[in-house]
Amino acid sequence: MTQILATLTPSPVRRVAAIVVLVATAGMMLWVAASRPPESLGWLAFLMGMGSLLLWLGWALWQATERSVSLTDDGLFDSDGRCLCRIDQIAGVDSGAFAFKPSNGFVVRLTRDAGSAYAWAPGLWWQIGRKMGVGGVTPKSGAKQMADILTFRLAERRNAASE
């Protein structure tokens, strides 16, 4: 069993707030479509489609944020045991203010795709090609701690390789 170095668990308040916003927006769109349907069939389809999509997204967010992300000596894993990326696949970590990252999170640059090229757990992590964002409805302090540990581990690896 590898040692867990850091765990990033979604904040209950942010989790509920994000879901309430999604479901409320979906409810408003569906209510407008039902109570005052637009004359154009295209707009009606748009309202119904977006409302349904937002309801599904709220459900997906609820399901995904039941899990957490853990950093071990082997890599990043979710609480179900799914390997998000191995430590040897990580090229760098970016948590700067101007990084394209999730709110309260960080971006991991990968040396190669980890598993599928596109994967997503709404509010927790996403992966597009060689970039993986971790964060969203998670506390900023936990994400910063995880990013700092990852950065330190990568520096250790570079120093060991140069010796």
N, C-alpha and C positions, 0 to 999 in steps of 0.2 A: 504494500500500500504506500503510495507516495504521500508526502506531507502536503497539506493544503496551506499555501502561503498567504492567500487573501481570498475573501469571498465577497461578491457584490450582489446584494439582495435588493430587490425593488422596494422603494419606500411605499408603505401602505397608503399614505395620503396622496402622493403623486399618482399612484396606480388608480385609485378611485377617481381622482380629479380628471385624469386623462380619459377614463372610460365614460364618465358623466358628460364630458364635452362631446365626445364622439356620438354617444347615444342621443343626447339632446339635439345635436345638429341633424342627426338622422331623423329624429322624431319631427323636427320642424319641417324638413324637406318632404317627408311623407305626408304630414298634415296639410301642407300647402298643396301638394299634388291631389289629395283627397277632397279637401274642403273648397278650394278654388282652383280647379284644374285649368291650366293654360289652354288657350284655343289651339295652339300648335301641338301636334302630336309629338314632335321632336322634343319640346320642352318638358312635356309630361313624362316622356321616356327618360329624359335626363334626370328629372327630380326623383322619379321612382328608382332608377338605377343607382344614383348617388346615395339616396337614402338607404337602399338595401346594402350597398357596398360599405357604408359607414357602420351600419348595424353589424355586418360580418366582421369589420375591422375591430369594433368594440369587443366582440366575442373573442377574436384572435388575440387581442391585447390581454384580455382577462386570462386566457389559457396560458399565454407565453410568460406573463409576469408572475405566475405561480412558482416559477423556477428561479434559480439564481445561477450566477457564473462564478466558477472557482478557478483560481490560479494555483497550479501545482508545479513541482519540478519538471513535470512532463509537458505541461502546456495549459491551455485554457479549456475548461470543460463546463458543461451545464450540469445542473443538479440531477438530471436523468442519466448522467454518465456519458453523454455524447461529447466526443472530442471536437471542439471548435477549431483548434489549431494546435500543433505541437510546437514546443519551444524552439526546435531547430528550424521551423518554417518562418519564424519571426525575424524580419530584417530591421525593424525599428518601431518606435512608438511615438506618436505625436498627440500631445494634449494641449497645444497652444491655443490662444484665443482665436486665431484665424484658420485653424485646421477645419476641414470638412468632417465634422464629427457629430455624434449624437449630443444632445444637451446633457450636461453633467457627465460627460464621458470622455473617451479617447479613441484614437484610431491606431490600429496595428497594421503596419505594412508587412506583407508576407513575401517570402522569396518565391513562392509558387502557390497556386490555388490549393486551399485546404478543403478537400472533399469536393463539393459542388461549387461552381463558379458563383452561383447566386443562392443565398440562404438568408432567412430572416426570422427572428423572434421579436415581434413588435414590442417596443418599449424596453428591450433588453439588449439585443445585439443584431447586427446585420453584416452580410458579406457580399461584396460585389467584386469579383475577380480577385485581385491581390490586396484588397483593402478590407479590413474588418473593423466595424465600429462597435464599441462596447459602451453601453450607457443608455440613457433615455429617462426612464422613471426611477432611476437609481440615485442614491445620495452622491453629491459631488465629492465628499470626503473619501468615501470608499473607492470611487473610481480613481481619484488622484493617488491614493495609496497603492492601488493595484498597478497603475501606470508607472509609478516610481519604482516599485519592486521589479516590474518587467524591464524598465530601463537599466536598473542596476544589474540584473541578471545578464542582459545583453552586453553591458560593458565588461562584466566578468568574463563572458565568453570570448569577446574580442581580445582582451588582455591575455587569456590563456592561449588563444590561437597565435598571437604575435610572439609568444615566448618560445 
